[in-house]
């Protein structure tokens, strides 16, 4: 398996229902969480899955 390094950023915002997180550089890559920490964990997982899908293999 070839390793690749990606530099991406994400944004976490608080709303009335909890926290919303998204990655501006990856279209359609977003998630939510009940806490800030949960939203961060979820967006990191969403970014990983998004990149794996784009590459067609495990990162």
mmCIF file as Biopython writes it, N, C-alpha, C and O atoms, coordinates in Angstrom:
data_model
#
loop_
_atom_site.group_PDB
_atom_site.id
_atom_site.type_symbol
_atom_site.label_atom_id
_atom_site.label_alt_id
_atom_site.label_comp_id
_atom_site.label_asym_id
_atom_site.label_entity_id
_atom_site.label_seq_id
_atom_site.pdbx_PDB_ins_code
_atom_site.Cartn_x
_atom_site.Cartn_y
_atom_site.Cartn_z
_atom_site.occupancy
_atom_site.B_iso_or_equiv
_atom_site.auth_seq_id
_atom_site.auth_asym_id
_atom_site.pdbx_PDB_model_num
ATOM 1   N N  . UNK A ? 1  ? 0.835   -1.166 0.000  1.0 0.0 1  A 1 
ATOM 2   C CA . UNK A ? 1  ? 0.000   0.000  0.000  1.0 0.0 1  A 1 
ATOM 3   C C  . UNK A ? 1  ? 0.890   1.242  0.000  1.0 0.0 1  A 1 
ATOM 4   O O  . UNK A ? 1  ? 1.813   1.361  0.806  1.0 0.0 1  A 1 
ATOM 5   N N  . UNK A ? 2  ? 0.599   2.155  -0.909 1.0 0.0 2  A 1 
ATOM 6   C CA . UNK A ? 2  ? 1.339   3.400  -0.990 1.0 0.0 2  A 1 
ATOM 7   C C  . UNK A ? 2  ? 0.734   4.413  -0.012 1.0 0.0 2  A 1 
ATOM 8   O O  . UNK A ? 2  ? -0.482  4.599  0.015  1.0 0.0 2  A 1 
ATOM 9   N N  . UNK A ? 3  ? 1.575   5.059  0.781  1.0 0.0 3  A 1 
ATOM 10  C CA . UNK A ? 3  ? 1.093   6.072  1.710  1.0 0.0 3  A 1 
ATOM 11  C C  . UNK A ? 3  ? 1.094   7.420  1.017  1.0 0.0 3  A 1 
ATOM 12  O O  . UNK A ? 3  ? 1.979   7.725  0.217  1.0 0.0 3  A 1 
ATOM 13  N N  . UNK A ? 4  ? 0.090   8.221  1.337  1.0 0.0 4  A 1 
ATOM 14  C CA . UNK A ? 4  ? -0.016  9.567  0.797  1.0 0.0 4  A 1 
ATOM 15  C C  . UNK A ? 4  ? -0.316  10.522 1.934  1.0 0.0 4  A 1 
ATOM 16  O O  . UNK A ? 4  ? -0.961  10.154 2.916  1.0 0.0 4  A 1 
ATOM 17  N N  . UNK A ? 5  ? 0.147   11.730 1.797  1.0 0.0 5  A 1 
ATOM 18  C CA . UNK A ? 5  ? -0.101  12.744 2.810  1.0 0.0 5  A 1 
ATOM 19  C C  . UNK A ? 5  ? -0.955  13.848 2.201  1.0 0.0 5  A 1 
ATOM 20  O O  . UNK A ? 5  ? -0.675  14.352 1.114  1.0 0.0 5  A 1 
ATOM 21  N N  . UNK A ? 6  ? -2.011  14.211 2.940  1.0 0.0 6  A 1 
ATOM 22  C CA . UNK A ? 6  ? -2.909  15.270 2.503  1.0 0.0 6  A 1 
ATOM 23  C C  . UNK A ? 6  ? -3.010  16.318 3.598  1.0 0.0 6  A 1 
ATOM 24  O O  . UNK A ? 6  ? -3.156  15.980 4.773  1.0 0.0 6  A 1 
ATOM 25  N N  . UNK A ? 7  ? -2.934  17.571 3.227  1.0 0.0 7  A 1 
ATOM 26  C CA . UNK A ? 7  ? -3.171  18.661 4.163  1.0 0.0 7  A 1 
ATOM 27  C C  . UNK A ? 7  ? -4.557  19.217 3.875  1.0 0.0 7  A 1 
ATOM 28  O O  . UNK A ? 7  ? -4.799  19.801 2.819  1.0 0.0 7  A 1 
ATOM 29  N N  . UNK A ? 8  ? -5.452  19.032 4.819  1.0 0.0 8  A 1 
ATOM 30  C CA . UNK A ? 8  ? -6.807  19.561 4.680  1.0 0.0 8  A 1 
ATOM 31  C C  . UNK A ? 8  ? -7.188  20.273 5.974  1.0 0.0 8  A 1 
ATOM 32  O O  . UNK A ? 8  ? -6.669  19.967 7.048  1.0 0.0 8  A 1 
ATOM 33  N N  . UNK A ? 9  ? -8.082  21.205 5.851  1.0 0.0 9  A 1 
ATOM 34  C CA . UNK A ? 9  ? -8.588  21.891 7.035  1.0 0.0 9  A 1 
ATOM 35  C C  . UNK A ? 9  ? -10.088 21.639 7.133  1.0 0.0 9  A 1 
ATOM 36  O O  . UNK A ? 9  ? -10.738 21.272 6.154  1.0 0.0 9  A 1 
ATOM 37  N N  . UNK A ? 10 ? -10.615 21.841 8.319  1.0 0.0 10 A 1 
ATOM 38  C CA . UNK A ? 10 ? -12.048 21.694 8.508  1.0 0.0 10 A 1 
ATOM 39  C C  . UNK A ? 10 ? -12.550 22.795 9.430  1.0 0.0 10 A 1 
ATOM 40  O O  . UNK A ? 10 ? -11.774 23.426 10.148 1.0 0.0 10 A 1 
ATOM 41  N N  . UNK A ? 11 ? -13.849 23.013 9.397  1.0 0.0 11 A 1 
ATOM 42  C CA . UNK A ? 11 ? -14.495 24.057 10.177 1.0 0.0 11 A 1 
ATOM 43  C C  . UNK A ? 11 ? -15.527 23.397 11.072 1.0 0.0 11 A 1 
ATOM 44  O O  . UNK A ? 11 ? -16.260 22.513 10.629 1.0 0.0 11 A 1 
ATOM 45  N N  . UNK A ? 12 ? -15.590 23.822 12.334 1.0 0.0 12 A 1 
ATOM 46  C CA . UNK A ? 12 ? -16.609 23.348 13.264 1.0 0.0 12 A 1 
ATOM 47  C C  . UNK A ? 12 ? -17.386 24.568 13.740 1.0 0.0 12 A 1 
ATOM 48  O O  . UNK A ? 12 ? -16.801 25.537 14.224 1.0 0.0 12 A 1 
ATOM 49  N N  . UNK A ? 13 ? -18.710 24.513 13.599 1.0 0.0 13 A 1 
ATOM 50  C CA . UNK A ? 13 ? -19.576 25.606 14.025 1.0 0.0 13 A 1 
ATOM 51  C C  . UNK A ? 13 ? -20.636 25.074 14.975 1.0 0.0 13 A 1 
ATOM 52  O O  . UNK A ? 13 ? -21.113 23.949 14.826 1.0 0.0 13 A 1 
ATOM 53  N N  . UNK A ? 14 ? -20.990 25.883 15.936 1.0 0.0 14 A 1 
ATOM 54  C CA . UNK A ? 14 ? -22.052 25.511 16.864 1.0 0.0 14 A 1 
ATOM 55  C C  . UNK A ? 14 ? -23.380 26.026 16.330 1.0 0.0 14 A 1 
ATOM 56  O O  . UNK A ? 14 ? -23.469 27.156 15.852 1.0 0.0 14 A 1 
ATOM 57  N N  . UNK A ? 15 ? -24.415 25.192 16.414 1.0 0.0 15 A 1 
ATOM 58  C CA . UNK A ? 15 ? -25.757 25.626 16.059 1.0 0.0 15 A 1 
ATOM 59  C C  . UNK A ? 15 ? -26.728 25.180 17.155 1.0 0.0 15 A 1 
ATOM 60  O O  . UNK A ? 15 ? -26.303 24.637 18.174 1.0 0.0 15 A 1 
ATOM 61  N N  . UNK A ? 16 ? -28.010 25.402 16.954 1.0 0.0 16 A 1 
ATOM 62  C CA . UNK A ? 16 ? -28.992 25.106 17.997 1.0 0.0 16 A 1 
ATOM 63  C C  . UNK A ? 16 ? -29.093 23.627 18.329 1.0 0.0 16 A 1 
ATOM 64  O O  . UNK A ? 16 ? -29.567 23.271 19.408 1.0 0.0 16 A 1 
ATOM 65  N N  . UNK A ? 17 ? -28.659 22.759 17.427 1.0 0.0 17 A 1 
ATOM 66  C CA . UNK A ? 17 ? -28.766 21.313 17.631 1.0 0.0 17 A 1 
ATOM 67  C C  . UNK A ? 17 ? -27.462 20.651 18.054 1.0 0.0 17 A 1 
ATOM 68  O O  . UNK A ? 17 ? -27.433 19.438 18.259 1.0 0.0 17 A 1 
ATOM 69  N N  . UNK A ? 18 ? -26.391 21.410 18.188 1.0 0.0 18 A 1 
ATOM 70  C CA . UNK A ? 18 ? -25.096 20.821 18.543 1.0 0.0 18 A 1 
ATOM 71  C C  . UNK A ? 18 ? -23.991 21.472 17.745 1.0 0.0 18 A 1 
ATOM 72  O O  . UNK A ? 18 ? -23.857 22.696 17.735 1.0 0.0 18 A 1 
ATOM 73  N N  . UNK A ? 19 ? -23.196 20.650 17.074 1.0 0.0 19 A 1 
ATOM 74  C CA . UNK A ? 19 ? -22.052 21.146 16.305 1.0 0.0 19 A 1 
ATOM 75  C C  . UNK A ? 19 ? -22.090 20.580 14.900 1.0 0.0 19 A 1 
ATOM 76  O O  . UNK A ? 19 ? -22.435 19.415 14.699 1.0 0.0 19 A 1 
ATOM 77  N N  . UNK A ? 20 ? -21.736 21.401 13.935 1.0 0.0 20 A 1 
ATOM 78  C CA . UNK A ? 20 ? -21.706 21.041 12.523 1.0 0.0 20 A 1 
ATOM 79  C C  . UNK A ? 20 ? -20.275 21.224 12.043 1.0 0.0 20 A 1 
ATOM 80  O O  . UNK A ? 20 ? -19.665 22.261 12.305 1.0 0.0 20 A 1 
ATOM 81  N N  . UNK A ? 21 ? -19.729 20.232 11.343 1.0 0.0 21 A 1 
ATOM 82  C CA . UNK A ? 21 ? -18.354 20.307 10.847 1.0 0.0 21 A 1 
ATOM 83  C C  . UNK A ? 21 ? -18.321 19.997 9.362  1.0 0.0 21 A 1 
ATOM 84  O O  . UNK A ? 21 ? -19.067 19.147 8.875  1.0 0.0 21 A 1 
ATOM 85  N N  . UNK A ? 22 ? -17.447 20.695 8.647  1.0 0.0 22 A 1 
ATOM 86  C CA . UNK A ? 22 ? -17.298 20.448 7.214  1.0 0.0 22 A 1 
ATOM 87  C C  . UNK A ? 22 ? -15.882 20.756 6.774  1.0 0.0 22 A 1 
ATOM 88  O O  . UNK A ? 22 ? -15.135 21.465 7.449  1.0 0.0 22 A 1 
ATOM 89  N N  . UNK A ? 23 ? -15.539 20.208 5.630  1.0 0.0 23 A 1 
ATOM 90  C CA . UNK A ? 23 ? -14.224 20.410 5.028  1.0 0.0 23 A 1 
ATOM 91  C C  . UNK A ? 23 ? -14.427 21.182 3.727  1.0 0.0 23 A 1 
ATOM 92  O O  . UNK A ? 23 ? -14.868 20.593 2.740  1.0 0.0 23 A 1 
ATOM 93  N N  . UNK A ? 24 ? -14.119 22.481 3.691  1.0 0.0 24 A 1 
ATOM 94  C CA . UNK A ? 24 ? -14.379 23.298 2.506  1.0 0.0 24 A 1 
ATOM 95  C C  . UNK A ? 24 ? -13.717 22.791 1.222  1.0 0.0 24 A 1 
ATOM 96  O O  . UNK A ? 24 ? -14.249 23.005 0.133  1.0 0.0 24 A 1 
ATOM 97  N N  . UNK A ? 25 ? -12.578 22.128 1.333  1.0 0.0 25 A 1 
ATOM 98  C CA . UNK A ? 25 ? -11.859 21.687 0.128  1.0 0.0 25 A 1 
ATOM 99  C C  . UNK A ? 25 ? -12.362 20.353 -0.421 1.0 0.0 25 A 1 
ATOM 100 O O  . UNK A ? 25 ? -11.958 19.948 -1.511 1.0 0.0 25 A 1 
ATOM 101 N N  . UNK A ? 26 ? -13.236 19.666 0.315  1.0 0.0 26 A 1 
ATOM 102 C CA . UNK A ? 26 ? -13.786 18.388 -0.143 1.0 0.0 26 A 1 
ATOM 103 C C  . UNK A ? 26 ? -15.306 18.501 -0.239 1.0 0.0 26 A 1 
ATOM 104 O O  . UNK A ? 26 ? -16.015 18.403 0.762  1.0 0.0 26 A 1 
ATOM 105 N N  . UNK A ? 27 ? -15.783 18.706 -1.449 1.0 0.0 27 A 1 
ATOM 106 C CA . UNK A ? 27 ? -17.208 18.912 -1.673 1.0 0.0 27 A 1 
ATOM 107 C C  . UNK A ? 27 ? -18.037 17.763 -1.093 1.0 0.0 27 A 1 
ATOM 108 O O  . UNK A ? 27 ? -17.766 16.593 -1.363 1.0 0.0 27 A 1 
ATOM 109 N N  . UNK A ? 28 ? -19.037 18.109 -0.303 1.0 0.0 28 A 1 
ATOM 110 C CA . UNK A ? 28 ? -19.928 17.114 0.268  1.0 0.0 28 A 1 
ATOM 111 C C  . UNK A ? 28 ? -19.404 16.426 1.507  1.0 0.0 28 A 1 
ATOM 112 O O  . UNK A ? 28 ? -20.010 15.463 1.976  1.0 0.0 28 A 1 
ATOM 113 N N  . UNK A ? 29 ? -18.301 16.891 2.047  1.0 0.0 29 A 1 
ATOM 114 C CA . UNK A ? 29 ? -17.696 16.267 3.227  1.0 0.0 29 A 1 
ATOM 115 C C  . UNK A ? 29 ? -18.103 17.067 4.464  1.0 0.0 29 A 1 
ATOM 116 O O  . UNK A ? 29 ? -17.513 18.102 4.773  1.0 0.0 29 A 1 
ATOM 117 N N  . UNK A ? 30 ? -19.110 16.571 5.158  1.0 0.0 30 A 1 
ATOM 118 C CA . UNK A ? 30 ? -19.608 17.255 6.341  1.0 0.0 30 A 1 
ATOM 119 C C  . UNK A ? 30 ? -20.218 16.253 7.309  1.0 0.0 30 A 1 
ATOM 120 O O  . UNK A ? 30 ? -20.509 15.116 6.937  1.0 0.0 30 A 1 
ATOM 121 N N  . UNK A ? 31 ? -20.410 16.680 8.552  1.0 0.0 31 A 1 
ATOM 122 C CA . UNK A ? 31 ? -20.963 15.824 9.586  1.0 0.0 31 A 1 
ATOM 123 C C  . UNK A ? 31 ? -21.456 16.691 10.728 1.0 0.0 31 A 1 
ATOM 124 O O  . UNK A ? 31 ? -21.447 17.918 10.636 1.0 0.0 31 A 1 
ATOM 125 N N  . UNK A ? 32 ? -21.885 16.052 11.802 1.0 0.0 32 A 1 
ATOM 126 C CA . UNK A ? 32 ? -22.332 16.784 12.984 1.0 0.0 32 A 1 
ATOM 127 C C  . UNK A ? 32 ? -21.996 16.003 14.237 1.0 0.0 32 A 1 
ATOM 128 O O  . UNK A ? 32 ? -21.555 14.856 14.161 1.0 0.0 32 A 1 
ATOM 129 N N  . UNK A ? 33 ? -22.201 16.613 15.376 1.0 0.0 33 A 1 
ATOM 130 C CA . UNK A ? 33 ? -21.972 15.946 16.649 1.0 0.0 33 A 1 
ATOM 131 C C  . UNK A ? 33 ? -22.686 16.674 17.768 1.0 0.0 33 A 1 
ATOM 132 O O  . UNK A ? 33 ? -23.017 17.852 17.638 1.0 0.0 33 A 1 
ATOM 133 N N  . UNK A ? 34 ? -22.919 15.988 18.850 1.0 0.0 34 A 1 
ATOM 134 C CA . UNK A ? 34 ? -23.568 16.608 20.008 1.0 0.0 34 A 1 
ATOM 135 C C  . UNK A ? 34 ? -22.607 17.489 20.794 1.0 0.0 34 A 1 
ATOM 136 O O  . UNK A ? 34 ? -23.040 18.396 21.504 1.0 0.0 34 A 1 
ATOM 137 N N  . UNK A ? 35 ? -21.301 17.231 20.674 1.0 0.0 35 A 1 
ATOM 138 C CA . UNK A ? 35 ? -20.281 18.039 21.337 1.0 0.0 35 A 1 
ATOM 139 C C  . UNK A ? 35 ? -19.227 18.423 20.297 1.0 0.0 35 A 1 
ATOM 140 O O  . UNK A ? 35 ? -19.169 17.857 19.205 1.0 0.0 35 A 1 
ATOM 141 N N  . UNK A ? 36 ? -18.392 19.404 20.669 1.0 0.0 36 A 1 
ATOM 142 C CA . UNK A ? 36 ? -17.300 19.817 19.788 1.0 0.0 36 A 1 
ATOM 143 C C  . UNK A ? 36 ? -16.379 18.629 19.497 1.0 0.0 36 A 1 
ATOM 144 O O  . UNK A ? 36 ? -16.004 18.386 18.350 1.0 0.0 36 A 1 
ATOM 145 N N  . UNK A ? 37 ? -16.024 17.901 20.545 1.0 0.0 37 A 1 
ATOM 146 C CA . UNK A ? 37 ? -15.122 16.766 20.386 1.0 0.0 37 A 1 
ATOM 147 C C  . UNK A ? 37 ? -15.715 15.712 19.453 1.0 0.0 37 A 1 
ATOM 148 O O  . UNK A ? 37 ? -15.013 15.177 18.594 1.0 0.0 37 A 1 
ATOM 149 N N  . UNK A ? 38 ? -16.994 15.416 19.619 1.0 0.0 38 A 1 
ATOM 150 C CA . UNK A ? 38 ? -17.648 14.427 18.757 1.0 0.0 38 A 1 
ATOM 151 C C  . UNK A ? 38 ? -17.660 14.903 17.304 1.0 0.0 38 A 1 
ATOM 152 O O  . UNK A ? 38 ? -17.454 14.104 16.391 1.0 0.0 38 A 1 
ATOM 153 N N  . UNK A ? 39 ? -17.898 16.185 17.087 1.0 0.0 39 A 1 
ATOM 154 C CA . UNK A ? 39 ? -17.893 16.719 15.722 1.0 0.0 39 A 1 
ATOM 155 C C  . UNK A ? 39 ? -16.513 16.605 15.091 1.0 0.0 39 A 1 
ATOM 156 O O  . UNK A ? 39 ? -16.405 16.288 13.907 1.0 0.0 39 A 1 
ATOM 157 N N  . UNK A ? 40 ? -15.447 16.859 15.863 1.0 0.0 40 A 1 
ATOM 158 C CA . UNK A ? 40 ? -14.075 16.742 15.346 1.0 0.0 40 A 1 
ATOM 159 C C  . UNK A ? 40 ? -13.763 15.292 14.986 1.0 0.0 40 A 1 
ATOM 160 O O  . UNK A ? 40 ? -13.232 15.019 13.910 1.0 0.0 40 A 1 
ATOM 161 N N  . UNK A ? 41 ? -14.091 14.367 15.881 1.0 0.0 41 A 1 
ATOM 162 C CA . UNK A ? 41 ? -13.865 12.937 15.598 1.0 0.0 41 A 1 
ATOM 163 C C  . UNK A ? 41 ? -14.623 12.538 14.334 1.0 0.0 41 A 1 
ATOM 164 O O  . UNK A ? 41 ? -14.087 11.832 13.479 1.0 0.0 41 A 1 
ATOM 165 N N  . UNK A ? 42 ? -15.864 12.988 14.219 1.0 0.0 42 A 1 
ATOM 166 C CA . UNK A ? 42 ? -16.689 12.630 13.065 1.0 0.0 42 A 1 
ATOM 167 C C  . UNK A ? 42 ? -16.154 13.213 11.760 1.0 0.0 42 A 1 
ATOM 168 O O  . UNK A ? 42 ? -16.172 12.531 10.736 1.0 0.0 42 A 1 
ATOM 169 N N  . UNK A ? 43 ? -15.674 14.472 11.774 1.0 0.0 43 A 1 
ATOM 170 C CA . UNK A ? 43 ? -15.184 15.059 10.530 1.0 0.0 43 A 1 
ATOM 171 C C  . UNK A ? 43 ? -13.865 14.425 10.110 1.0 0.0 43 A 1 
ATOM 172 O O  . UNK A ? 43 ? -13.610 14.275 8.915  1.0 0.0 43 A 1 
ATOM 173 N N  . UNK A ? 44 ? -13.027 14.054 11.064 1.0 0.0 44 A 1 
ATOM 174 C CA . UNK A ? 44 ? -11.786 13.363 10.694 1.0 0.0 44 A 1 
ATOM 175 C C  . UNK A ? 44 ? -12.100 12.025 10.026 1.0 0.0 44 A 1 
ATOM 176 O O  . UNK A ? 44 ? -11.447 11.649 9.052  1.0 0.0 44 A 1 
ATOM 177 N N  . UNK A ? 45 ? -13.085 11.314 10.541 1.0 0.0 45 A 1 
ATOM 178 C CA . UNK A ? 45 ? -13.515 10.057 9.930  1.0 0.0 45 A 1 
ATOM 179 C C  . UNK A ? 45 ? -14.130 10.311 8.554  1.0 0.0 45 A 1 
ATOM 180 O O  . UNK A ? 45 ? -13.865 9.566  7.610  1.0 0.0 45 A 1 
ATOM 181 N N  . UNK A ? 46 ? -14.941 11.349 8.435  1.0 0.0 46 A 1 
ATOM 182 C CA . UNK A ? 46 ? -15.571 11.681 7.145  1.0 0.0 46 A 1 
ATOM 183 C C  . UNK A ? 46 ? -14.514 12.047 6.101  1.0 0.0 46 A 1 
ATOM 184 O O  . UNK A ? 46 ? -14.633 11.655 4.940  1.0 0.0 46 A 1 
ATOM 185 N N  . UNK A ? 47 ? -13.487 12.791 6.501  1.0 0.0 47 A 1 
ATOM 186 C CA . UNK A ? 47 ? -12.406 13.156 5.578  1.0 0.0 47 A 1 
ATOM 187 C C  . UNK A ? 47 ? -11.686 11.897 5.093  1.0 0.0 47 A 1 
ATOM 188 O O  . UNK A ? 47 ? -11.433 11.741 3.899  1.0 0.0 47 A 1 
ATOM 189 N N  . UNK A ? 48 ? -11.361 11.011 6.018  1.0 0.0 48 A 1 
ATOM 190 C CA . UNK A ? 48 ? -10.682 9.754  5.662  1.0 0.0 48 A 1 
ATOM 191 C C  . UNK A ? 48 ? -11.515 8.950  4.672  1.0 0.0 48 A 1 
ATOM 192 O O  . UNK A ? 48 ? -10.994 8.474  3.663  1.0 0.0 48 A 1 
ATOM 193 N N  . UNK A ? 49 ? -12.807 8.795  4.956  1.0 0.0 49 A 1 
ATOM 194 C CA . UNK A ? 49 ? -13.683 8.030  4.072  1.0 0.0 49 A 1 
ATOM 195 C C  . UNK A ? 49 ? -13.842 8.704  2.720  1.0 0.0 49 A 1 
ATOM 196 O O  . UNK A ? 49 ? -13.893 8.027  1.693  1.0 0.0 49 A 1 
ATOM 197 N N  . UNK A ? 50 ? -13.922 10.021 2.707  1.0 0.0 50 A 1 
ATOM 198 C CA . UNK A ? 50 ? -14.063 10.766 1.463  1.0 0.0 50 A 1 
ATOM 199 C C  . UNK A ? 50 ? -12.839 10.557 0.567  1.0 0.0 50 A 1 
ATOM 200 O O  . UNK A ? 50 ? -12.970 10.320 -0.634 1.0 0.0 50 A 1 
ATOM 201 N N  . UNK A ? 51 ? -11.655 10.648 1.162  1.0 0.0 51 A 1 
ATOM 202 C CA . UNK A ? 51 ? -10.418 10.466 0.387  1.0 0.0 51 A 1 
ATOM 203 C C  . UNK A ? 51 ? -10.287 9.022  -0.081 1.0 0.0 51 A 1 
ATOM 204 O O  . UNK A ? 51 ? -9.897  8.778  -1.223 1.0 0.0 51 A 1 
ATOM 205 N N  . UNK A ? 52 ? -10.606 8.063  0.783  1.0 0.0 52 A 1 
ATOM 206 C CA . UNK A ? 52 ? -10.566 6.654  0.374  1.0 0.0 52 A 1 
ATOM 207 C C  . UNK A ? 52 ? -11.481 6.416  -0.822 1.0 0.0 52 A 1 
ATOM 208 O O  . UNK A ? 52 ? -11.114 5.719  -1.769 1.0 0.0 52 A 1 
ATOM 209 N N  . UNK A ? 53 ? -12.663 6.996  -0.770 1.0 0.0 53 A 1 
ATOM 210 C CA . UNK A ? 53 ? -13.612 6.840  -1.883 1.0 0.0 53 A 1 
ATOM 211 C C  . UNK A ? 53 ? -13.072 7.438  -3.170 1.0 0.0 53 A 1 
ATOM 212 O O  . UNK A ? 53 ? -13.198 6.847  -4.242 1.0 0.0 53 A 1 
ATOM 213 N N  . UNK A ? 54 ? -12.470 8.615  -3.057 1.0 0.0 54 A 1 
ATOM 214 C CA . UNK A ? 54 ? -11.894 9.276  -4.236 1.0 0.0 54 A 1 
ATOM 215 C C  . UNK A ? 54 ? -10.738 8.479  -4.842 1.0 0.0 54 A 1 
ATOM 216 O O  . UNK A ? 54 ? -10.594 8.402  -6.063 1.0 0.0 54 A 1 
ATOM 217 N N  . UNK A ? 55 ? -9.917  7.888  -3.973 1.0 0.0 55 A 1 
ATOM 218 C CA . UNK A ? 55 ? -8.767  7.109  -4.447 1.0 0.0 55 A 1 
ATOM 219 C C  . UNK A ? 55 ? -9.152  5.699  -4.864 1.0 0.0 55 A 1 
ATOM 220 O O  . UNK A ? 55 ? -8.446  5.058  -5.643 1.0 0.0 55 A 1 
ATOM 221 N N  . UNK A ? 56 ? -10.270 5.221  -4.345 1.0 0.0 56 A 1 
ATOM 222 C CA . UNK A ? 56 ? -10.705 3.867  -4.662 1.0 0.0 56 A 1 
ATOM 223 C C  . UNK A ? 56 ? -9.949  2.804  -3.904 1.0 0.0 56 A 1 
ATOM 224 O O  . UNK A ? 56 ? -9.989  1.629  -4.269 1.0 0.0 56 A 1 
ATOM 225 N N  . UNK A ? 57 ? -9.247  3.209  -2.832 1.0 0.0 57 A 1 
ATOM 226 C CA . UNK A ? 57 ? -8.508  2.249  -2.017 1.0 0.0 57 A 1 
ATOM 227 C C  . UNK A ? 57 ? -8.312  2.813  -0.633 1.0 0.0 57 A 1 
ATOM 228 O O  . UNK A ? 57 ? -8.640  3.971  -0.375 1.0 0.0 57 A 1 
ATOM 229 N N  . UNK A ? 58 ? -7.778  2.002  0.261  1.0 0.0 58 A 1 
ATOM 230 C CA . UNK A ? 58 ? -7.512  2.440  1.628  1.0 0.0 58 A 1 
ATOM 231 C C  . UNK A ? 58 ? -6.368  3.431  1.660  1.0 0.0 58 A 1 
ATOM 232 O O  . UNK A ? 58 ? -5.389  3.291  0.927  1.0 0.0 58 A 1 
ATOM 233 N N  . UNK A ? 59 ? -6.499  4.438  2.519  1.0 0.0 59 A 1 
ATOM 234 C CA . UNK A ? 59 ? -5.440  5.431  2.714  1.0 0.0 59 A 1 
ATOM 235 C C  . UNK A ? 59 ? -4.554  4.967  3.834  1.0 0.0 59 A 1 
ATOM 236 O O  . UNK A ? 59 ? -3.588  5.648  4.179  1.0 0.0 59 A 1 
#
